[in-house]
Each structure stands twice: as C-alpha cells, then as structure tokens.
Amino acid sequence: MTDVSTGGASGTGAPDPALDSKIPDGPIADKWENHKFDLKLVNPANKRKFTVIIVGTGLAGAAAAASLGELGYNVKAFCYQDSPRRAHSIAAQGGINAAKNYRNDGDSVHRLFYDTVKGGDYRAREANVHRLAEVSVDIIDQCAAQGVPFAREYGGLLDNRSFGGAQVSRTFYARGQTGQQLLLGAYQALARQIDAGTVEMFSRTEMLDLVMKDGRAVGIVVRDLVTGDVSSHSGHAVVLGTGGYSNAFFLSTNAKGCNVTAAWRAHRKGAYFANPCFTQIHPTCIPASEEFQSKLTLMSESLRNDGRIWVPGDSGDERAAIEIPPDERDYYLERRYPAFGNLVPRDVASRAAKLEVDRGRGVGSKKNGVYLDFADAISRLGRDTIEEKYGNLFQMYERITGEDPYAQPMRIFPALHYTMGGLWVDYDLMSTIPGCYVVGGGKFLRSRRQPPGRVRSHAGPGRRILRPAVHDLRLPGRSAR
C-alpha cells in the first residue's frame, strides 16, 4: 500500500493529479448553481441509450437507482440482501437535517453549512458541504412525496427537534425509526421504477470485481449468493453505495453484513482510499454486557433531547441510580458546556463519557457506562408524551437489557458507528477511477487546499490517502485510539 499525502504524491510537494477535487470556481454560495448550468445535458431520447450500474440499495443506492430510472436511464441495481429493505440504513433512527427554519429560530443554509463543517472537525470539503446544505430543503420534500411519515405539529406542518452540535431545531424525524421510514420511502420509489422497467433488480448478489477498460470503469462481476453462478454486467457508469467499514473496529454498531468488500475491490483496481482513521464514535450506545459480544446496539441521538446524562459524584458509588439524590449526581455535560448542555457534538459527548468511566465513575455491573435519565422529562411532559416520541426505542432498550427505562435511567457508552473515511471522490462524487462513482457512507470528501493546521490530533494523523500498489492489495486500516 502506498501512502500519499494530499499535498504531494512523492514527498516533493507536487500535487497528485489524481486528487483534483474539480471544485467549481466562484463564491461558495454560487458554486453548485454555476456547476449545474455548466454541466452537459442529455436529452430524454438519449438517456435510454445509457446503462448505469448501482451496487448497494440502502438510502443512497436506492434513491440513486430510483432517481436515475425516473430520469429515463437504464439502471441495474445489485444488493446482497434478500430485499433492499434489509439495508443497514434503518439504523439511522434519530432524524434527518434540513435548513427549512420552520421553527423560526435563526436557521439558514449558511448556518447548516457552518455547523456541518465545524461538526466535521473542519476536515470536510466545504464546497460539497454547502451543496449538501442547499439541497437539504429539497430532500425533505422528496422524502415527504415518497410517503415518509414525518412527525407533524398540530397545525399540520412537519415537526422538528434538536440534534447534537446545533443550537437550532432542524431535525425532521419519524418517531425513533426515521432511517427505517426513509428506507421504505426510497424502496417504494425504487419498486415503482422496477415495475416501470427502468430498473432491473438483482438481490442476493455480491460484487466480486470492478471491470476496467482503457482505465475506465465499465462494469462489474458478481456472484449469485443462492446458486453460486458468476456473471458480468456492463454499463456506462458504476455507482457504489455500499456503506462504510466500521466493522473493521471491535464492537461496532454496524450490522455484521456490512463488510466493505465492494469498496475494497474498487480500491484494488486503483481507487484511492482516504483517511480510514476518521471515524465517528457515537455517544448513545448500549454498553457491552459480556466479553463475547460481536456488536453493540445504537440508541438514537434524539434521546439526548429529553434525557439528561450524569454519573455519581463519587467514584465507586454502588447505589442504584434512583437511590442517588440529585445533589450527589454530576450532570457533567451541562456543567462543562452550558450553551449546548446534553446536545454537545457527538465527539465531545463521547470523549466526556470515556473520561468519566476512566475516572472510576462508570455505572452498571461492569462500570462501563453513564446514565441517560428521563425522570425530569417524564415529570415535566408526562409518560404518554415520552412514549409517543421514543416508545420504540424504550422497548428496544428494555428487550436488550431487561431494564425499564421509564422507571430507571438508561445506561449508555460510546461505540464505533459511522466512518467518514472511504473511497476518495471529487466534487462530482467520482473516485480516482473514471466512471466509478461513490455515494453514501462509502465515500470521503476533503479538499487538498485545506490548511493542515485544522487537522486535530485526537483522530490520528490527518490527511492520509492510500494508493493501491501491485505488491500489496490489502484493505487499509488503523486501530482506534
């Protein structure tokens, strides 16, 4: 594996030509609109002449397949599950952000852009982030049109709630199962295109290799997981929407089927893999209960809206949570970060919880968690309101732990959840292999022009681009720090 910096391919300071981000010129607020105008259009009659291969049918893959099919392209979609509805995208429980400012609390496209860049530790490519903020308002409308049952206020408008790292309420949600409902909406749109004949669906199929011709991606080789038959499929473009590599780390929240082999096979053919150490530690997971667990379960980010996080004031306190009076508890996030309270960014909440456990103030039989307490919210809003907002999450917690979260606090602890590293892509989401595009959690966006001084040390060495070498085709990885 060859390790190249975004500042130079050979240590000479010369930029690697493969890492041209192709960011449009002009002010950041105008880049996307200018870029759309400059793109070459394909008239409806010619769209039928092109075939697009999409690997993975989670939220990104299914939405891309449905949208391209609706536009008139011929689409071949592949997934290794028995149905696109089985994608791990259902684990995105808490909500989806958009700068619609329904609450009139000062939100805007620019504020969403700012919060996202800051929340990404200043590592994201700003031009792509601003595009994300711009199109967020349209994505919510698209999801609602697909039938996603977002929560609504009494007057009928879509409701919002808060998420970590923001001081405005911009998160649209469907109770505690937003990811599942979004996936069902995308699946319905995909199924419509399958019925219309614009999308051909291949389930229970694994991608074995990326087919190249003259340095360009022109197809894939797949295996039928039921019959074992191997076949090849050609197309004018290949889109990978196969998710991240979080299972490379111990006790991830990802499903065990999230195996990142499609991205590895693209990397083996020449796609650069960037910054594998850049991972998200989610603060609200159920702590491990035994040494032989294969994964952890994520509790929704949304729980921090009404739950208060605390630990006993003294280390080694063996009393049950309900026996510890309020003046002997340390609500450490509210104490340290009064402007955000329990809704600090995920990395801040995760580091703080780890620090408290390391200080000997962990809770539970293994002393490996902190409390997430809803007693105040239940007293203020009533149990029925809390059950309406988080009922399915409370049920899931009780089934896993055997503890009633209405009667005693939940126990939570950070765990590996999302990976921001992945196959490097440019502004058009194309990898370093022409014709091979990457969408969703499998891609990595970062501008080589970003000052290296903004890279912080806690996530490991910052700008790492891993270029495949003929003599070493292993998947790159780094141990967590």
C-alpha positions in Angstrom: 0.0 0.0 0.0 1.4 3.4 -1.0 0.6 6.2 1.4 0.4 9.6 -0.3 -0.4 13.0 1.2 -2.9 15.3 -0.4 -0.1 17.8 -0.6 2.2 15.6 -2.7 2.4 12.2 -4.3 6.1 11.6 -3.6 7.1 13.8 -0.8 8.2 16.5 -3.2 5.2 18.8 -2.6 3.9 18.3 -6.2 0.2 17.7 -6.2 -1.1 14.3 -7.2 -3.1 14.8 -10.4 -5.5 12.0 -9.4 -6.6 14.1 -6.4 -8.1 17.0 -8.3 -11.3 17.9 -6.5 -12.7 19.7 -9.5 -14.3 22.3 -7.2 -16.1 24.9 -9.3 -14.8 28.5 -9.3 -16.7 31.4 -7.7 -18.2 32.2 -4.3 -19.1 29.1 -2.3 -22.8 30.0 -2.3 -22.8 30.1 -6.1 -20.7 27.0 -6.9 -23.5 24.5 -7.2 -25.8 26.6 -9.3 -23.0 27.6 -11.6 -21.9 23.9 -11.9 -25.4 22.7 -12.7 -25.6 25.3 -15.5 -22.2 24.3 -16.9 -22.9 20.5 -17.0 -23.7 19.0 -20.3 -27.3 17.9 -20.6 -28.7 14.6 -22.0 -32.0 14.8 -23.8 -34.7 12.3 -22.9 -34.4 10.3 -26.1 -30.6 9.7 -25.5 -31.0 8.8 -21.8 -32.4 5.4 -22.9 -29.1 4.6 -24.6 -27.1 4.7 -21.3 -26.9 2.0 -18.6 -25.9 2.8 -15.0 -24.9 0.0 -12.6 -25.6 0.7 -8.9 -24.1 -1.6 -6.2 -25.9 -1.3 -2.9 -29.5 -0.3 -2.3 -29.6 1.4 1.0 -30.7 5.0 1.3 -28.1 6.4 -1.1 -28.1 3.5 -3.6 -31.9 3.0 -3.7 -32.5 6.8 -4.1 -29.9 7.0 -6.9 -31.4 4.0 -8.7 -35.0 5.3 -8.4 -34.0 8.9 -9.5 -31.9 7.7 -12.5 -34.7 5.4 -13.5 -37.2 8.2 -13.2 -35.0 10.3 -15.4 -35.1 7.6 -18.1 -31.7 5.9 -17.8 -31.4 2.1 -17.8 -30.4 1.0 -14.3 -29.1 -2.3 -12.9 -29.2 -2.4 -9.1 -27.5 -5.0 -7.0 -27.7 -5.9 -3.3 -26.5 -8.8 -1.3 -29.7 -8.8 0.9 -32.9 -10.6 0.0 -34.5 -7.2 -0.3 -33.4 -3.5 -0.4 -35.5 -3.1 2.7 -32.8 -5.0 4.7 -30.1 -2.4 4.2 -28.4 -1.1 7.3 -29.7 2.4 6.6 -32.6 1.5 9.0 -30.1 2.1 11.9 -30.3 5.9 11.3 -33.0 6.3 13.9 -32.8 9.9 15.1 -33.7 12.1 12.1 -32.5 14.0 9.0 -31.4 17.6 9.0 -32.6 20.4 6.6 -32.4 24.2 6.8 -36.1 24.9 6.4 -36.2 27.1 9.5 -39.8 26.0 10.3 -39.2 26.9 14.0 -38.0 30.5 13.0 -35.1 30.0 15.4 -32.4 31.5 13.2 -31.6 28.6 11.0 -30.4 29.0 7.4 -28.4 27.3 4.6 -25.3 29.1 5.8 -25.8 28.0 9.4 -26.3 24.4 8.4 -23.2 24.7 6.3 -21.3 26.2 9.3 -22.5 23.6 11.8 -21.6 20.7 9.4 -18.1 22.0 8.7 -17.5 22.6 12.4 -19.0 19.3 13.4 -16.8 17.5 10.9 -13.7 18.8 12.7 -13.0 21.2 9.7 -12.0 18.2 7.6 -14.8 18.2 5.1 -14.7 19.7 1.6 -16.5 23.0 2.1 -17.9 23.2 -1.5 -19.6 19.8 -1.1 -20.9 20.7 2.4 -22.5 23.9 1.1 -24.2 21.9 -1.7 -25.5 19.5 1.0 -27.0 22.4 2.9 -28.6 23.8 -0.2 -30.2 20.6 -1.4 -31.3 19.6 2.1 -34.6 21.5 1.8 -35.4 19.7 -1.4 -34.5 16.3 0.1 -37.1 16.7 2.8 -39.8 17.5 0.2 -38.7 14.4 -1.9 -39.0 12.1 1.2 -42.4 13.5 2.1 -43.6 13.0 -1.5 -42.3 9.4 -1.3 -44.6 8.8 1.7 -42.2 9.1 4.6 -44.4 9.7 7.6 -42.5 12.6 9.3 -43.8 13.8 12.6 -46.1 16.8 12.3 -47.2 19.6 14.6 -50.8 20.2 15.5 -51.3 22.6 12.6 -50.1 20.0 10.1 -46.5 21.3 9.4 -43.6 19.0 9.7 -42.2 19.0 13.2 -38.5 19.5 14.2 -36.4 18.5 17.1 -32.8 19.2 18.1 -29.7 17.2 17.5 -26.3 17.2 19.0 -23.9 20.0 17.8 -26.6 22.5 16.8 -28.4 25.3 18.7 -31.4 25.3 16.4 -34.1 22.7 15.8 -33.7 21.4 12.2 -34.1 17.6 12.5 -37.0 16.0 10.8 -38.0 12.7 12.2 -40.4 9.8 12.2 -40.6 8.9 15.9 -37.4 6.8 16.7 -37.4 5.0 13.4 -36.5 7.7 10.9 -34.0 5.5 9.0 -36.5 2.7 8.5 -39.2 5.0 7.2 -36.7 6.8 4.9 -35.6 3.4 3.5 -39.1 2.3 3.0 -39.8 5.5 1.1 -36.8 5.1 -1.1 -37.7 1.4 -1.6 -41.2 2.3 -2.7 -39.7 4.8 -5.3 -37.3 2.1 -6.4 -40.1 -0.6 -6.7 -42.1 1.8 -8.9 -39.2 2.0 -11.3 -38.7 -1.7 -11.2 -42.3 -2.1 -12.2 -41.9 0.5 -14.9 -39.0 -1.5 -16.4 -36.3 1.2 -16.0 -34.6 -0.6 -13.1 -33.5 -4.2 -13.2 -33.1 -5.5 -9.6 -30.6 -8.2 -8.6 -30.9 -9.2 -5.0 -28.8 -11.8 -3.1 -25.9 -10.8 -5.3 -22.3 -9.9 -4.3 -19.9 -7.8 -6.3 -16.7 -9.7 -7.0 -14.8 -7.3 -9.1 -14.8 -4.0 -10.9 -14.4 -4.3 -14.7 -12.0 -1.8 -16.3 -11.3 -0.9 -19.9 -8.8 1.7 -21.0 -8.5 2.9 -17.4 -12.3 3.4 -17.0 -14.9 1.5 -15.0 -17.3 -0.2 -17.5 -19.0 -2.9 -15.4 -18.8 -5.4 -12.5 -18.5 -9.1 -12.0 -21.0 -10.6 -9.5 -21.9 -13.9 -7.8 -25.4 -15.1 -7.2 -25.4 -16.0 -3.5 -28.2 -18.5 -3.9 -26.9 -20.5 -6.9 -23.2 -19.5 -6.9 -23.4 -18.5 -10.6 -20.8 -15.9 -11.6 -21.8 -13.3 -14.2 -20.7 -10.0 -15.6 -22.6 -6.8 -16.3 -21.5 -3.8 -18.4 -22.6 -0.2 -18.1 -21.6 3.3 -18.9 -21.0 4.2 -15.2 -20.7 2.3 -12.0 -22.1 3.7 -8.7 -21.0 2.2 -5.4 -23.4 2.8 -2.5 -22.2 0.0 -0.2 -21.6 1.8 3.1 -18.6 2.2 5.4 -16.0 0.0 7.1 -16.9 0.4 10.8 -16.8 -3.4 11.3 -13.0 -3.1 10.9 -13.2 -1.9 14.5 -14.2 -4.0 17.5 -17.8 -3.8 18.7 -19.2 -1.5 16.0 -22.9 -0.7 15.9 -23.0 -1.8 12.2 -24.7 -5.0 11.1 -22.2 -7.8 10.7 -23.2 -8.0 7.0 -21.6 -4.5 6.4 -18.3 -5.9 5.0 -16.9 -3.1 2.8 -15.7 -5.7 0.2 -17.1 -3.7 -2.7 -15.1 -0.6 -1.8 -12.0 -2.8 -1.2 -12.4 -4.3 -4.7 -12.6 -0.9 -6.2 -9.6 0.2 -4.2 -7.7 -2.9 -5.5 -8.4 -1.7 -9.1 -7.0 1.8 -8.4 -9.5 3.8 -6.4 -7.7 5.8 -3.7 -8.9 5.1 -0.1 -8.7 8.1 2.2 -8.3 8.6 5.9 -9.5 5.3 7.3 -8.8 6.6 10.8 -11.5 9.2 10.5 -14.4 7.5 12.3 -17.4 8.7 14.4 -17.8 7.5 17.9 -21.5 7.6 18.8 -22.2 8.5 22.5 -25.5 6.8 23.0 -24.9 3.0 22.6 -25.9 0.3 25.0 -22.7 -0.8 26.9 -21.3 -4.3 26.3 -22.8 -6.8 28.7 -20.3 -9.6 28.2 -17.0 -10.3 26.6 -18.3 -12.4 23.7 -20.5 -9.8 22.0 -20.0 -9.4 18.3 -21.5 -5.9 18.1 -23.3 -3.1 20.0 -26.7 -1.6 19.6 -27.1 2.1 18.9 -29.7 4.1 20.8 -30.9 7.2 18.9 -29.2 10.6 19.1 -32.7 12.0 19.6 -32.8 10.7 23.1 -30.4 13.5 24.2 -33.3 16.0 23.5 -35.1 15.0 26.7 -32.6 12.7 28.6 -30.1 14.1 31.0 -26.6 12.5 31.2 -25.0 12.0 34.6 -22.7 9.9 36.7 -22.4 9.6 40.5 -20.5 12.3 42.1 -18.1 9.9 43.8 -16.2 7.1 42.2 -17.1 3.6 43.2 -20.7 4.5 44.3 -22.6 1.2 44.4 -26.1 2.6 45.0 -28.8 2.2 42.4 -29.5 5.3 40.3 -32.8 6.1 41.9 -31.1 6.0 45.4 -28.6 8.7 44.5 -30.1 12.2 45.3 -29.8 15.0 42.7 -27.2 16.9 44.7 -24.9 13.8 44.6 -25.0 13.5 40.8 -22.7 15.1 38.3 -24.5 16.3 35.2 -21.1 16.8 33.6 -22.2 17.9 30.1 -24.5 20.5 31.5 -21.7 21.6 33.9 -19.0 21.8 31.3 -20.9 23.0 28.2 -23.9 25.1 29.4 -24.5 26.6 25.9 -25.2 23.2 24.5 -25.8 21.0 27.6 -26.6 17.4 26.7 -26.7 18.3 23.0 -23.0 18.8 22.5 -21.5 17.3 19.3 -21.1 13.5 19.4 -17.3 13.5 19.6 -17.4 15.8 22.6 -20.1 13.7 24.4 -18.2 10.5 23.6 -14.8 11.8 25.0 -16.5 13.1 28.1 -18.2 9.8 28.8 -15.0 7.9 28.3 -13.2 10.3 30.7 -15.8 9.8 33.4 -15.6 6.0 33.2 -11.8 6.2 33.2 -12.1 8.2 36.4 -13.9 5.3 38.1 -17.4 6.9 37.9 -18.9 4.4 35.5 -22.2 2.7 36.2 -23.7 -0.7 35.7 -22.3 -4.1 36.7 -19.2 -3.6 34.6 -18.8 0.1 35.4 -18.7 0.7 31.7 -21.4 3.3 31.1 -23.1 6.6 32.1 -26.7 7.3 32.9 -29.2 8.8 30.4 -32.1 9.8 32.7 -35.6 10.7 31.6 -37.1 11.2 35.0 -37.2 15.0 34.7 -38.8 14.8 31.2 -41.4 12.4 32.3 -42.3 14.6 35.3 -42.4 17.7 33.0 -44.2 16.3 29.9 -45.8 13.1 31.2 -45.1 9.5 30.3 -47.5 9.4 27.4 -45.6 12.2 25.6 -42.3 10.5 26.1 -43.7 7.2 24.9 -45.1 8.9 21.8 -41.7 10.3 21.0 -39.4 7.5 21.9 -41.6 4.4 22.7 -40.0 2.0 20.2 -36.5 3.0 21.4 -37.5 2.4 25.1 -39.0 -1.0 24.1 -35.7 -2.0 22.3 -33.6 -0.9 25.3 -35.8 -3.0 27.7 -35.7 -6.1 25.4 -31.9 -5.9 25.3 -31.1 -5.0 28.9 -34.1 -6.2 30.8 -34.4 -2.8 32.5 -37.4 -0.4 32.3 -36.1 3.0 31.2 -39.3 4.6 32.4 -38.5 3.5 36.0 -34.7 3.9 35.9 -32.1 5.7 33.8 -30.7 4.1 30.6 -27.1 3.1 30.6 -25.1 4.4 27.6 -21.5 4.4 26.4 -19.7 5.4 23.1 -19.1 3.0 20.3 -17.9 3.0 16.7 -20.8 3.9 14.5 -20.1 5.8 11.2 -16.9 6.1 9.1 -16.1 9.3 7.4 -13.1 7.9 5.6 -13.6 5.9 2.4 -13.1 6.0 -1.3 -11.8 9.4 -2.3 -14.2 11.3 -4.6 -14.2 14.7 -6.3 -17.0 17.3 -6.4 -19.0 15.1 -8.8 -18.6 12.1 -6.5 -16.3 10.3 -8.9 -13.5 8.2 -7.5 -10.0 8.3 -8.9 -11.2 5.6 -11.3 -13.0 7.4 -14.2 -16.6 6.2 -14.4 -16.7 4.8 -10.9 -18.8 7.0 -8.6 -19.3 6.6 -4.8 -22.4 7.7 -2.8 -23.5 7.5 0.8 -21.3 6.3 3.6 -18.6 4.7 1.4 -17.0 8.0 0.2 -14.6 10.5 1.6 -14.7 14.2 0.8 -11.8 16.5 1.5 -10.1 19.4 -0.2 -6.4 19.2 -0.7 -6.3 23.0 -0.3 -7.5 22.8 3.3 -4.8 24.1 5.7 -3.3 21.1 7.5 -3.3 23.1 10.8 -7.0 22.5 11.0 -6.5 18.7 11.4 -6.7 17.8 15.0 -4.6 15.2 16.7 -7.2 13.2 18.5 -8.3 11.3 15.4 -4.8 10.3 14.4 -2.6 11.7 11.6 -4.9 13.7 9.4 -4.5 13.6 5.7 -3.9 10.0 4.6 -4.6 8.9 1.0 -3.9 5.2 0.5 -3.0 4.4 -3.1 -3.1 0.7 -4.1 0.2 -0.9 -5.1 0.7 -4.0 -7.2 2.6 -5.8 -4.4 0.1 -5.0 -1.6 -3.7 -5.2 -2.1 -4.8 -5.4 1.5 -7.6 -3.2 2.8 -6.0 -0.3 4.7 -7.0 0.2 8.3 -5.9 1.8 11.5 -6.5 0.8 15.1 -8.7 3.1 17.1 -7.0 5.4 19.5 
